[in-house]
């Protein structure tokens, strides 16, 4: 086992989140707790205002209050399941665009909800038909199944350009190693199948992976343009997909979003010139909109030494935040000491941070491959609060009931006040639906 020290180069004492004392949140709602800062989400939505459509990949953080917040910020939504369609509707999204004839100089109407997947399970096919939801199809089978139920529908094709990239091999969604999208060389055949089925192809979408970098994402624009030309004049919307990175580790910075937009805008302009009509340009971020808004508040419950290594055990585990065990992901951490003694500067120490689960992989400070690392944190005592940061994307949504642990509560902080937006599960919730 390799002992890698993960050193923090930022202040690691945190007494508040968006102006609300961490201790108040823990006292009011209990721990472990997810807290989101609404203003950070709004700011991230504004960062992308240049795009015609920002479509939130709600799989990153699908609490209804967060969906409502991004909807009010003018952001559309992506849904990958019947459950996500249900959430979008419950948060106030209209199922489909008002029908209006597209004219050459106006942007085509936007689909408020788009269902994106590589298959229709039977429920999701029923749901898209029932609500008339636009579909982004990642397989030719989807086209035929949709045509049988929604004759004459217009669709988007999700195309796998033959290459991909992600922060982990598990989040790379392009190339032969990925099940996602229609293979780029199959497009002529798929277009023929769509035509026979009576569908029109109005959208083209590529998403090569999550947590990648702009250099890799930039390659997508060129690949998309080639496929767009194959599809031809029926195309009215192109989507750059998601994948925008956020800085997790000390020293990482935000990407140059202006340059990224310009690249895609140029692609769009060339296609508009070729087709003689306007093309709507979409982006589909998940992580970028919510990651930095989210914090997991946990309580330190035990400190122990195993040989030379010190462990700090908190009441959140990989049942609460799975990214470290799944991908070896790094999340910044800070300590909120229980003692309100601002003058006392605690000494720092290297600790491994773990949770309550009966599994050795239940460690927040691990690297890819499951190697336990340590983090340099202020010396902690039982009862202190540990805050795990940048946890607002793929955090709560990937939480589980492993070890029969209830799902944590979620809280939204806005303008200095806070409210519960999802109640903590109870022991009764855990056994609901079970019989002996
Ligand atoms: N569009 C499609 C079709 C996607 O599959 C995804 C993410 C997104 C957009 C949003 O990607 P983002 O902007 O968030 O990078 N659980 C992993 C991430 C899995 C992403 C799955 N698809 C993690 O915790 O890093």
Boltz pocket constraint, residues with backbone or C-beta under 6 A from the ligand:
constraints:
  - pocket:
      binder: B
      contacts: [[A, 57], [A, 60], [A, 116], [A, 170], [A, 171], [A, 173], [A, 207], [A, 209], [A, 210], [A, 211], [A, 241], [A, 242], [A, 243], [A, 244], [A, 284], [A, 285], [A, 286], [A, 287], [A, 288], [A, 323], [A, 393], [A, 394]]
      max_distance: 6.0
